[in-house]
Amino acid sequence: MADAAVEFLLENLKQLLLYNAKLIIDIKDQVEFLYNDLTLFKAFLKDSTEKRGKHETLKELVKQIRNVVYEAEDAIDSFVAQAAAHKARKPLSKALHVFDYPAKLRNVGREIESIRTKVKDIYEHKKFGFEIVNVGDGSNGGTKEKKPPVVEEDNVVGFEDEAEKVINLLTGGSDELQVITIIGMPGLGKTTLAKMIYRNSKIEYEFYSRAWVYVSQDYSRKELFLNILNNFTQLTDSMYKMNDENLAKELYKFLEKGKYLIVLDDVWTEEAWNDLKIAFPKNNKRSRILITSRIKRVAIHANPNLEPHNLRFLTPEESWRLLQRKALGAENCPEEFMRDGMHISNECQGLPLAIVVIGGILLEKGTDWWEKVARSVDAYIAMDQDKRVDNFIALSYNHLPYHLKACFLYFGMFPEDFEIPVWKLVRLWIAEGFIQQNQEMSWEDIAEEYLEDLVGRNLVMVGRLRSNGKIKTCRIHDMLHEFCKKEAAEENFFQEIKRFDRGSYVSSNPALEKYRRLCIHTRVLNYISSKPEGPRVRSFLSFSSDETILPTEHNSSIPGAFKLLRVLDARSVIFTRFPTDLTKLVHLRYIVLSSNFKILPDAISSLWNMQTLVVETSSRVLEIRADIWKMIQLRHVKTNASTVLPGPLSKSRKSKDEVLMSGTLQTLSTVSPESCTEEVFARAPNLKVLGIRGQLGKLLEIKNGSMLFDSLGRLSHLENLKLMNDVFPRPPSEGSLSRLPQPYKFPPNLRKLTLSDTLLEWKDMSTLGMLEKLEVLKLKDNAFKGEWWKTEDGGFRGLRVLHIGRTNLVTWNVASGNHFPRLRHLFLKHCGCLASLPLVFGDIVCLQVVDVYCTNESVAASARKIQRRKMEVQGKQSGRGNGFKLSVYPPDQ
């Protein structure tokens, strides 16, 4: 994609000139000239983004720009990799390359001059393409009003009667296991209806044991069984190592104990149902399977005795209501939009996806734009329904701002129906160079705004929300996913390697040398062991569910095949030892490594472009020997082990690069308590997320009048702190904390705090209650101990979410609802000793959710009293407190 390619290359050249000028000293002048030449294209691409679909001249011109930019990027990146390798050579090795290295320099110089000539030729001789851009189209609207993200099934029109029919099928009928199916064409809303049903209070009450999985065309039987099991029990290492047959037996054992509901979304074949049904026992306890499919024969095969539920199209009235909601935010259309709006909704012919996508195009636009869209949809009247929707999607894509196009296409890199963690997506976008930085906001904040914009345009669906209301996971409709893959292939944006077969791959994929991004989600080891070569590949992503131990002989296959790699996310591939060739990939910005090693070598610090470093290891402790303080772009370090960091150099020995790096680091999780020194945090003053795992008592040891915890209070930007006490191999009881530090020693802007295995006394909760900006408090298993807790007046004034895990608490005394005036969500898990919940929680107006899981009958009874009290309060205060939700598991408590 030309837009993203130009943006990234310009930023890349700028970084080179600013921070690594010595590396390119011999070609610095040519690089500066190239930077200036390419800047000519930036404004043109930005202005032409909406017109390319209509003008073949523009499409051809953009293609030429893309190709020349890719050529320039390849030349510069290849040279930088060679220069870095030459710089790392020992003197004797440099002497051996005394002739060939200067020759490479001259070649690169000639390449850049050739590229500059092409740039000038495009600009000077293709001006007719540039002139088209100057024709206005009236599509510009005002500044968008920022709206909170909405989970997809929270804004549904016309499915109420459909939902009621399916709910009756699920809750009625015989005691035998029954399979109920919803069928309909793509885009009709099968998944949305199923989710609406799945989260219905009646279904939640009837089926406390329930699970939802996306099946799709390419599924892993093992992954599906693991995902279902994860809803009922904690997954163990032995489960991950089981084959799919044994997992099916394990799942069968869990399900046969009681009544269950399993939703299998997007089933494509009869074989898929045959693959999965062996795990679902016919236990005569009114259990149900709900299947969604676009294919009727799948539904009939799954249950020949029950007619499938055919999902209907929306009526004209429902279509118009939905379009108003999606385009205007409410069902109150201004008079000037009415005629064109109703015409557009009618032309969508009752298909919800078409209405939703068109609504995104109309979002916050003027009357001229509504008229233009109305004329555009007229062109699709004669098409069949599938082609019509494809054209609506293309129309929406063509009218995206240029900075959002690459971000949207990137969704195609993930597997179909994959629920994408936003933390991962945002950092991938940044590493790929899609995010345009400004002075007021961080890359991460801008990326989240881009995502919210795509959600607002109805192209991306919200999966789950975080406790602070931000998006935690997201996904796209499978028709949009298919569009992303098609468009990406046309633009050479990425390539998916599907159903890899070593014998046929080479002949059927001759274009591997052209690919710039690869994604592969099945048979990953087969592909890696085939010794692929991708000289232009910048990104390699694999989200396979099956973990694969990489044989030692293939340890260097990935870095050997893709020498210009910027992004490497192969979570499912487990390295048994650190791949040393990885340190030669100087362009790496983002990496996820799965391993069993205990040490990250010092050579990692040569990766000066690294922004995000994620290491998952089977070891409890990870030592980073690399001097991360020299990695001037590093923003996020995430590990699952207790990580020992290297100490920074003294102030007198700081290099220029190290001074530049100060302030870039935002995430450190999880690090050892010993690494939490004043010197370390002085080098990371802008930390937003910090996780500490190990013997937390060491943080509180007083030496020379101070303790390590004191340095946390100086982290004025820290918002999220996790404290995980780990004294393995000793039991947690032998490492309990004697106290908490005084409130003023905590980070001043702390909004979220998680404690685990700290075994503090409940009286220490008064310290946490005085943290003024605390909004989310998660007390995981054994965070606190003791049978009695009385909350003190004036505490937890801003707390919105309280999670209490396993504890021996018996009596919880809260004098009045004024103690938690802003509390919205209360979660209790495995609090089996607790006598009851404080009934004054029923007086907290803001309280929306109470969730009690595996507690006891008396806690459940008190929770239901709170629910009744909330209903009384709601009645007296004209709807305030509306939407309160109580969840009790198991339901017979």
Residue pairs with C-beta under 8 A, 6 or more apart in sequence:
1 66
1 405
1 406
1 409
1 491
1 493
2 41
2 45
2 62
2 63
2 65
2 66
2 69
2 491
3 45
3 46
3 49
3 402
3 403
3 405
3 406
4 405
4 406
4 432
4 433
4 434
5 66
5 69
5 70
5 73
6 38
6 41
6 42
6 45
6 65
6 69
7 42
7 403
7 433
7 434
7 436
8 73
8 432
8 433
8 434
9 38
9 69
9 72
9 73
9 76
10 35
10 38
10 39
10 42
11 433
12 73
12 76
12 77
12 433
13 31
13 34
13 35
13 38
13 76
14 35
15 609
15 633
16 23
16 24
16 31
16 76
16 80
17 24
17 28
17 31
17 32
17 35
19 608
19 632
19 657
19 660
20 80
20 608
21 28
23 80
23 83
23 84
23 87
24 31
24 79
24 80
24 83
26 105
26 109
27 79
27 105
27 108
27 109
27 112
30 109
30 112
30 113
30 116
31 76
31 112
33 112
33 116
34 72
34 76
34 112
34 115
34 116
34 119
37 116
37 119
37 120
38 69
38 72
38 119
40 119
40 123
41 65
41 69
41 119
41 123
44 130
44 133
45 62
45 65
45 402
46 402
47 133
47 134
48 58
48 62
48 132
48 133
49 398
49 400
49 401
49 402
49 405
50 137
50 139
50 398
50 399
51 58
51 132
51 133
51 135
51 137
52 58
52 59
52 62
52 398
53 59
53 394
53 398
55 129
55 132
57 128
57 129
57 132
58 129
58 132
58 133
60 129
61 122
61 126
61 129
61 130
64 122
64 126
65 122
66 491
66 492
68 115
68 118
68 119
68 122
70 492
70 516
70 536
71 111
71 115
71 118
72 112
72 115
74 535
74 536
74 564
75 108
75 111
75 112
75 115
76 112
77 564
77 587
78 108
78 564
79 104
79 105
79 108
80 586
80 587
81 563
81 564
81 584
81 585
81 586
81 587
82 101
82 104
84 584
84 586
84 606
85 584
86 94
86 97
86 101
88 606
89 97
94 101
123 130
137 372
138 366
138 368
138 369
138 372
139 365
139 369
139 372
139 399
141 363
141 364
141 365
141 366
141 369
142 364
144 363
144 364
144 453
144 456
145 364
146 452
147 329
147 456
148 469
149 452
149 455
149 462
149 465
149 469
149 470
149 471
150 462
151 462
151 463
151 464
151 465
152 192
152 195
152 461
152 462
153 192
153 195
153 196
153 199
155 325
156 189
156 192
156 193
156 196
157 314
157 318
157 321
157 322
157 325
157 352
158 314
158 315
158 318
158 321
158 322
158 352
159 189
159 192
159 193
159 196
162 193
162 309
162 311
162 312
163 193
163 196
163 197
163 200
165 309
166 180
166 182
166 193
166 197
166 290
166 309
167 197
167 200
167 202
167 203
169 178
169 180
169 306
169 309
170 180
170 197
170 203
170 206
170 207
170 261
170 288
170 290
171 202
171 203
171 206
173 286
174 286
175 284
175 285
175 286
176 282
176 284
177 280
177 281
177 282
177 283
177 284
177 287
177 288
177 289
178 287
178 288
178 289
178 303
178 306
179 288
179 289
179 290
179 291
179 302
179 303
179 306
180 288
180 289
180 290
180 291
180 303
180 306
180 309
181 290
181 291
181 292
181 293
181 298
181 299
181 302
181 303
181 306
181 308
181 309
182 190
182 193
182 194
182 290
182 291
182 292
182 293
182 308
182 309
182 311
183 190
183 292
183 293
183 294
183 295
183 296
183 298
183 299
183 308
183 309
183 310
183 311
184 190
184 294
184 310
184 311
185 294
185 351
185 385
185 386
186 294
186 353
186 386
186 389
186 478
186 479
187 351
187 352
187 353
187 354
187 389
187 477
187 479
188 311
188 313
188 351
188 352
188 353
189 311
189 352
189 353
190 265
190 266
190 292
190 293
190 294
190 311
191 265
191 266
191 292
191 477
192 352
193 311
194 263
194 265
194 290
194 292
195 212
197 203
197 290
198 210
198 212
198 261
198 263
198 290
201 885
203 210
203 261
204 210
204 887
205 891
206 259
206 261
207 259
207 260
207 261
207 288
208 889
208 890
208 891
209 231
209 232
209 255
209 258
209 259
209 260
209 261
210 231
210 260
210 261
210 262
210 263
211 227
211 228
211 231
211 232
211 260
211 261
211 262
211 263
212 231
212 262
212 263
212 265
213 224
213 227
213 228
213 262
213 263
213 264
213 265
214 265
214 266
214 416
214 417
214 418
214 419
215 224
215 264
215 265
215 266
215 267
215 268
215 272
215 276
215 417
216 266
216 268
216 415
216 416
216 417
216 478
217 268
217 416
218 415
218 416
218 498
218 499
218 521
218 522
219 272
220 522
220 544
220 545
220 546
221 244
221 248
221 275
221 276
222 242
222 243
222 244
222 247
222 545
222 546
223 545
223 546
224 276
225 244
225 247
225 248
225 250
225 251
225 279
226 235
226 239
226 240
226 247
226 545
228 251
228 262
228 279
229 235
229 239
229 247
229 250
229 251
229 254
232 254
232 255
233 254
239 247
239 250
240 547
242 250
247 279
248 278
248 279
249 279
251 279
252 278
252 279
252 280
252 281
255 279
255 280
255 281
255 283
255 287
256 281
256 283
258 283
258 285
259 285
259 286
259 287
260 287
260 288
261 287
261 288
261 289
261 290
262 280
262 288
262 289
262 290
263 289
263 290
263 291
263 292
264 273
264 276
264 289
264 290
264 291
264 292
265 292
265 417
266 292
266 293
266 294
266 416
266 417
266 478
267 273
267 291
267 292
267 293
267 298
267 302
268 293
268 294
268 295
268 298
269 295
269 298
270 297
270 298
270 301
270 302
272 298
273 291
273 298
273 301
273 302
277 289
277 302
280 287
280 289
281 287
289 302
291 298
291 299
291 302
293 299
296 308
299 308
300 308
312 350
313 349
313 350
313 351
314 322
314 350
314 351
314 352
314 355
315 350
316 345
316 346
316 350
318 350
319 345
319 346
319 348
319 350
319 355
320 341
320 342
320 345
321 331
322 345
322 352
322 355
322 356
322 359
323 341
323 344
323 345
323 348
323 355
323 358
323 359
323 362
324 330
324 331
324 332
324 333
324 341
325 331
325 359
326 355
326 356
326 358
326 359
326 360
326 362
326 363
326 458
327 341
327 358
327 359
327 360
327 362
327 363
328 337
333 341
336 367
337 367
337 370
340 367
340 370
340 371
340 373
340 374
341 362
341 370
343 374
343 377
344 358
344 362
344 370
344 373
344 374
344 377
345 355
347 377
347 378
347 380
347 381
348 354
348 355
348 358
348 377
348 392
349 385
349 388
351 385
351 388
351 389
353 389
353 477
353 479
354 388
354 389
354 392
356 458
357 389
357 392
357 393
357 395
357 396
357 458
357 459
358 373
358 377
358 392
358 395
358 396
359 458
360 396
360 456
360 457
360 458
360 459
361 373
361 395
361 396
361 399
361 457
362 369
362 370
362 373
363 456
363 457
363 458
373 395
376 395
377 392
379 391
380 387
380 388
380 391
380 392
383 391
389 479
390 479
390 483
393 479
393 480
393 483
394 483
396 457
396 459
397 405
397 408
397 483
397 487
400 408
400 457
403 434
403 436
403 450
404 450
404 453
404 454
406 432
406 434
406 493
407 429
407 434
407 450
407 451
407 454
408 454
408 459
408 460
408 484
409 484
409 487
409 488
409 491
409 493
409 494
410 425
410 428
410 429
410 432
410 434
410 484
410 494
411 420
411 460
411 476
411 480
411 481
411 484
412 481
412 483
412 484
412 485
412 487
412 488
412 494
412 496
413 494
413 496
413 517
413 519
413 539
413 541
414 420
414 519
414 541
414 543
415 521
415 543
416 478
416 481
417 475
417 478
417 481
418 475
418 543
419 463
419 464
419 473
419 474
419 475
420 463
420 473
420 474
420 475
421 472
421 473
422 448
422 451
422 470
422 471
422 472
422 473
422 474
424 569
425 447
425 451
425 474
426 444
426 447
426 448
426 451
427 444
427 447
427 590
427 611
427 612
427 636
428 541
428 567
428 569
428 590
429 435
429 447
429 450
430 443
430 444
430 447
430 589
430 590
430 611
430 612
431 566
431 567
431 589
431 590
431 611
431 612
432 538
432 539
432 566
432 567
434 447
434 450
435 443
435 446
435 447
435 450
436 446
437 443
437 446
438 446
441 449
442 666
443 635
444 666
448 470
448 471
451 460
451 471
451 474
452 471
454 460
455 461
455 462
455 471
455 474
459 476
459 480
460 474
460 475
460 476
461 474
461 475
461 476
461 477
462 471
462 473
462 474
463 471
463 472
463 473
463 474
463 475
464 471
464 472
464 473
465 471
465 472
466 472
467 752
467 775
467 776
467 800
467 801
467 825
468 751
468 752
468 775
468 776
476 484
485 496
487 493
488 494
488 495
489 495
492 514
492 515
492 516
493 516
493 517
494 515
494 516
494 517
494 518
494 519
494 539
495 511
495 515
495 517
495 518
495 519
496 518
496 519
496 520
496 521
497 505
497 509
497 518
497 519
497 520
497 527
498 520
498 522
499 522
499 523
500 520
500 522
500 523
500 526
500 527
500 530
501 523
501 526
502 526
502 529
502 530
505 527
505 530
512 532
512 533
512 534
513 533
513 534
513 535
513 536
514 536
515 534
515 536
515 537
516 536
516 537
516 538
516 539
517 537
517 538
517 539
517 540
517 541
517 567
518 534
518 537
518 539
518 540
518 541
519 540
519 541
519 542
519 543
520 527
520 541
520 542
520 544
521 542
521 543
521 544
522 544
524 542
524 544
524 546
524 548
524 570
524 572
524 573
525 548
525 550
525 554
525 573
528 550
528 554
528 557
528 558
528 573
529 551
529 554
529 557
531 557
531 560
531 561
532 557
532 561
533 561
534 540
534 561
534 562
535 563
535 564
536 564
537 561
537 562
537 564
537 565
538 562
538 564
538 565
538 566
538 567
538 587
539 565
539 566
539 567
539 568
540 558
540 562
540 565
540 567
540 568
540 569
540 570
541 567
541 569
541 570
542 569
542 570
542 571
542 572
542 573
543 569
543 571
543 572
544 572
545 572
546 572
547 572
547 573
547 574
547 594
548 572
548 573
548 574
549 574
549 576
550 557
550 573
550 574
550 575
550 576
552 576
552 577
555 575
555 576
555 577
555 579
556 579
556 580
556 581
558 565
558 568
558 570
558 573
558 579
558 582
559 565
559 579
559 581
559 582
559 584
559 585
560 581
562 585
563 584
563 585
564 585
564 587
565 585
565 587
565 588
566 587
566 588
566 589
566 590
566 609
567 588
567 589
567 590
567 591
568 585
568 588
568 590
568 591
568 592
569 590
569 591
569 592
570 592
570 594
571 592
571 594
571 616
572 594
573 594
574 594
574 595
574 596
575 593
575 594
575 595
575 596
575 597
576 595
576 596
576 597
577 595
577 597
578 595
578 597
578 599
578 600
578 601
580 601
580 603
582 588
582 591
583 601
583 603
583 604
583 606
583 607
585 607
586 606
586 607
586 608
586 609
587 609
588 607
588 609
588 610
589 609
589 610
589 611
589 612
589 633
590 610
590 611
590 612
591 610
591 612
591 613
591 614
592 614
592 615
592 616
593 614
593 615
593 616
594 616
594 617
595 615
595 616
595 617
595 618
596 617
596 618
596 619
597 617
597 619
598 617
598 619
598 621
598 622
598 623
599 622
599 623
599 625
600 615
600 622
600 623
600 624
600 625
600 626
601 625
601 626
602 625
602 626
602 627
603 626
604 610
604 613
604 624
604 626
604 628
605 626
605 627
605 628
605 630
605 631
607 631
608 630
608 631
608 632
608 633
608 657
609 633
610 631
610 633
610 634
611 633
611 634
611 635
611 636
612 635
612 636
612 638
613 634
613 636
613 637
613 638
614 636
614 638
614 639
615 622
615 638
615 639
615 640
615 641
616 639
616 640
617 639
617 640
617 641
619 641
620 641
620 642
620 726
620 728
621 641
621 642
621 643
621 644
621 672
622 639
622 641
622 642
622 643
622 644
623 643
623 644
624 637
624 643
624 644
624 645
624 646
625 646
626 646
627 646
628 634
628 637
628 645
628 646
629 646
629 648
629 649
629 658
629 661
629 683
630 655
630 657
630 658
630 661
631 661
632 657
632 658
632 660
632 661
632 664
633 664
634 661
634 664
634 665
635 664
635 665
635 666
635 667
636 665
636 666
636 667
637 643
637 665
637 667
637 668
637 669
638 667
638 669
639 669
639 670
640 670
641 670
641 693
642 670
642 671
642 672
642 693
642 694
642 726
643 670
643 671
643 672
643 675
644 671
644 672
644 674
644 675
645 668
645 671
645 672
645 675
645 680
647 677
647 679
647 680
648 654
648 658
648 679
648 680
648 682
648 683
649 655
649 658
658 683
661 683
662 683
662 684
662 685
663 684
663 685
663 686
664 686
665 683
665 684
665 686
665 687
666 686
666 687
666 688
666 689
667 687
667 688
667 689
667 690
668 684
668 687
668 689
668 690
668 691
669 689
669 690
669 691
669 722
670 691
670 692
670 693
670 722
670 724
671 690
671 691
671 692
671 693
672 692
672 693
672 694
673 692
673 694
673 695
673 696
673 698
673 699
673 708
674 694
674 698
674 708
676 692
676 699
676 708
676 709
676 711
676 712
677 708
677 711
678 710
678 711
678 714
680 711
681 687
681 711
681 712
681 714
681 715
684 715
685 714
685 715
685 716
685 717
686 717
687 715
687 717
687 718
688 717
688 718
688 719
688 720
689 718
689 719
689 720
690 712
690 715
690 718
690 720
690 721
690 722
691 721
691 722
691 724
692 699
692 721
692 722
692 723
692 724
693 722
693 724
693 726
694 724
694 725
694 726
695 725
695 726
695 727
695 735
696 723
696 724
696 725
696 735
696 737
696 758
697 725
697 735
697 737
697 738
698 708
699 707
699 708
699 709
700 707
700 708
700 709
700 737
700 738
700 739
700 741
701 707
701 708
707 741
709 741
709 745
710 741
710 745
712 718
712 721
712 745
712 746
712 747
713 744
713 745
713 746
713 747
713 748
715 747
716 747
716 748
716 749
717 749
718 747
718 749
718 750
719 747
719 749
719 750
719 751
719 752
720 750
720 751
720 752
721 746
721 747
721 750
721 752
721 753
721 754
722 753
722 754
722 756
723 753
723 754
723 755
723 756
723 758
724 754
724 756
724 757
724 780
725 732
725 735
725 736
725 737
725 756
725 757
725 758
725 759
726 735
726 757
727 734
727 735
732 757
732 759
732 782
733 759
735 757
735 759
736 758
736 759
736 760
736 785
737 758
737 759
737 760
739 760
739 764
740 760
740 764
740 767
740 768
741 767
742 767
743 767
743 770
743 771
746 771
748 773
749 773
750 771
750 773
750 774
751 773
751 774
751 775
751 776
752 774
752 775
752 776
752 777
752 778
753 768
753 771
753 774
753 776
753 777
753 778
754 778
754 780
755 778
755 779
755 780
755 783
755 784
756 780
756 781
756 782
756 783
756 805
757 780
757 781
757 782
757 783
758 782
758 783
758 784
759 782
759 783
759 784
759 785
760 783
760 784
760 785
761 784
761 785
761 786
762 784
762 785
762 786
762 788
762 789
762 809
764 784
765 784
765 789
765 791
765 795
766 792
766 795
768 774
768 777
768 795
768 796
769 791
769 792
769 794
769 795
769 796
770 795
772 797
772 798
773 798
774 796
774 798
774 799
775 798
775 799
775 800
775 801
776 799
776 800
776 801
777 796
777 799
777 801
777 802
777 803
778 801
778 803
778 805
779 802
779 803
779 804
779 805
779 807
780 803
780 805
781 805
781 806
781 807
781 830
782 805
782 806
782 807
783 804
783 805
783 807
784 807
784 809
785 807
785 808
786 808
786 809
787 808
787 809
787 810
787 811
787 833
788 809
788 810
788 811
788 813
789 809
789 811
789 812
789 813
790 813
790 814
790 815
791 813
791 814
791 815
791 819
791 820
792 819
793 815
793 818
793 819
795 819
796 802
796 819
796 820
796 823
797 821
797 822
798 822
799 820
799 822
799 823
800 822
800 823
800 824
800 825
800 846
801 823
801 824
801 825
801 827
802 820
802 823
802 825
802 826
802 827
803 827
803 829
804 827
804 828
804 829
804 831
805 829
805 830
805 831
806 829
806 830
806 831
807 831
807 833
807 834
808 833
809 831
809 833
809 834
810 833
810 834
810 835
811 835
812 834
812 835
812 836
812 837
812 838
813 838
814 820
814 838
814 840
814 841
815 840
816 840
816 843
817 840
817 841
817 842
817 843
817 844
819 840
820 841
820 844
821 844
821 846
822 846
823 841
823 844
823 846
823 847
824 846
824 847
824 848
824 849
825 848
825 849
825 851
826 837
826 841
826 847
826 849
826 850
826 851
827 849
827 851
827 853
828 834
828 837
828 851
828 852
828 853
828 855
828 859
829 853
829 854
830 853
830 854
830 855
831 852
831 855
831 859
832 854
832 855
832 856
834 855
834 856
834 858
834 859
835 858
835 859
836 858
836 859
836 861
836 862
837 850
837 852
837 859
837 862
837 863
837 866
839 862
839 865
839 866
839 869
841 847
841 850
841 866
842 865
842 866
842 867
842 868
842 869
842 870
842 872
842 873
843 869
843 873
845 873
845 877
845 880
845 881
847 866
847 870
847 881
847 884
848 883
848 884
848 885
849 884
849 885
849 886
849 887
850 863
850 866
850 867
850 884
850 885
850 886
850 887
851 886
851 887
852 859
852 860
852 863
852 887
852 888
852 889
852 893
853 887
853 889
854 889
854 890
855 893
856 893
857 893
859 893
860 888
860 893
863 886
863 888
864 886
864 888
866 886
867 884
867 886
870 881
870 884
871 884
873 880
873 881
874 880
874 881
874 882
874 884
